[in-house]
Amino acid sequence: MLNIRLKALREAGLVDAGEEGYPLTEDGRTLGQQILALDVRAKDWTQRRPAPSA
């Protein structure tokens, strides 16, 4: 299963096969930063929402 995922990530250009593992490519780092920013935004949004009424 892991090899399938790594192959897909390599084919997408998000990781490279290196001597010490699978480092992120520039695109992989950019995507990671965007996902982290989205996570921060989602957490902020959920904290500001009013509690659901019963």
Backbone as a ProteinNet text record, in pm:
[ID]
protein_1_A
[PRIMARY]
MLNIRLKALREAGLVDAGEEGYPLTEDGRTLGQQILALDVRAKDWTQRRPAPSA
[TERTIARY]
82.7	0	87.3	190.2	278.9	345	390.3	455.1	360.6	234	133.6	117.6	110.1	94.6	217.7	335.9	458.4	471.3	432.5	435.6	342.9	224	128.6	183.2	246.2	304.5	421	501.9	612.8	558.3	458	398.2	333.1	280.8	219.8	325.3	450.6	557.5	566	512.6	511.8	627.4	683.7	801.2	900.3	1024.5	1130.8	1178.3	1231.2	1294.4	1439.8	1478.3	1614.1	1686.5	1814.1	1894.6	1847.1	1791.2	1748.7	1597.2	1525.7	1380.4	1314.8	1206.2	1126.3	1104.2	1198.9	1183.4	1077.4	1016.7	918.8	988.4	920.8	967	920.9	956.3	909.2	756.6	696.3	549.7	491.8	558.3	512.3	517.1	624.7	635.1	528.5	506.4	404	266	235.2	105.8	91.1	197.3	192.8	163.7	226.1	201.9	57.6	2.8	-135.8	-233.7	-204.6	-291.8	-287.4	-168.3	-157.8	-234.4	-225.6	-298.9	-449.5	-494.6	-636.3	-680.6	-595.5	-625.9	-642.5	-553.1	-562.1	-692.5	-726.5	-849.7	-972.5	-971.8	-1085.6	-1103.9	-994.3	-1004	-1056.1	-1009.6	-1057.9	-1206.8	-1247.2	-1387.2	-1476.6	-1434.2	-1518.1	-1526.6	-1423.3	-1426.3	-1517.3	-1535.6	-1618.4	-1765.3	-1796.5	-1935.7	-2015.9	-2138.6	-2221.5	-2249.3	-2267.4	-2298.6	-2435.1	-2449.4	-2579.9	-2687.4	-2806	-2916.7	-2974.1	-3021.6	-3073.6	-3210.7
-119.1	0	125.7	125.6	242.2	269	163.2	180.6	239.6	202.5	257.4	406.8	445.6	588.3	668.9	614.4	684.2	697.9	595.4	602.7	713.1	720.7	824.6	963.7	979.6	1109.4	1145.7	1047.1	1071.8	1110.9	1038.9	1069.6	1206.4	1249.8	1383.2	1492.8	1452.5	1550.6	1611.7	1544.1	1599.1	1549.8	1432.7	1380	1324.9	1318.3	1254.9	1133	1035.6	921	959.4	969.6	1009	899.9	921.3	823.4	805.8	910.2	905.1	908.7	867.3	866.3	935	999.4	1063.8	1210.9	1296.7	1439	1505.2	1606.5	1683.4	1760.9	1773.8	1861.4	2003.4	2098.2	2235.9	2239.8	2167.7	2161.8	2096.7	1994.4	1928.6	2022.9	2100.1	2197.9	2306.7	2353.6	2456.3	2403.8	2283.2	2224.1	2206.6	2162	2146.4	2277.3	2385.5	2517.2	2560.1	2533.2	2570.6	2489.1	2362.5	2278	2323.4	2357.3	2406.5	2537.2	2626.7	2753.4	2727.8	2633.8	2598.9	2539.8	2459.3	2401.7	2511.2	2608.1	2720.1	2795.7	2821.5	2894.1	2814.3	2684.1	2600.5	2599.7	2589.1	2590.6	2724.7	2833.9	2966.3	2979.4	2933.4	2942.1	2862.9	2741.3	2659.9	2718.8	2785.4	2847.3	2968.9	3035.9	3155.9	3126.1	3004.8	2970.1	2960.1	3001.3	2986	2838	2808.3	2671	2632.6	2509.7	2467.9	2467.5	2506.2	2507.1	2365.4	2335.6	2200	2179.8
0	0	0	83.7	90.3	-44.1	-110.1	-240.4	-343.3	-336.5	-428.5	-404.7	-277	-243.2	-285.3	-257.3	-294.7	-445.7	-518	-664.7	-714.3	-657.5	-697	-666	-550	-512.7	-604.2	-641.2	-734.6	-871.7	-919.8	-1049.3	-1051.6	-937.7	-926.9	-911.8	-893.9	-879.9	-741.2	-639.8	-504.4	-419	-452.6	-382.6	-484.1	-443.3	-520.8	-444.5	-514.8	-450	-426.1	-299.5	-264.7	-188.8	-165.3	-92.2	51.8	109.4	250.1	265.2	162	172.1	54.4	80.7	-22.3	12.4	-21.9	11	-77.3	-22.6	-99.5	-209.9	-322.2	-428.8	-395.5	-478	-458.3	-461.6	-557.1	-562.7	-437.6	-386.6	-264.6	-145.2	-135.2	-24.9	-38.1	-160	-182.8	-145.6	-189	-154.9	-4.3	61.8	207	278.1	232	292.1	271	153.7	125.7	209.7	228.8	311.3	457	506.3	643.9	661.8	564.4	571.7	571.1	491.9	488.6	622	684.3	814.7	920.2	918	1012.5	990.7	864.7	832.6	877.7	855.2	893.7	1044.9	1119.7	1266.1	1316.3	1257.2	1295.3	1266.9	1151.2	1112	1206.8	1242.5	1330.4	1471	1516.2	1649.6	1651.8	1540	1535.9	1508	1470.6	1441.6	1571.3	1567.5	1688.4	1714.2	1840.4	1879.3	1820.1	1775.6	1719.3	1827.8	1788.2	1885.6	1896.4	2012.9	2040.2	1987.2
[MASK]
++++++++++++++++++++++++++++++++++++++++++++++++++++++

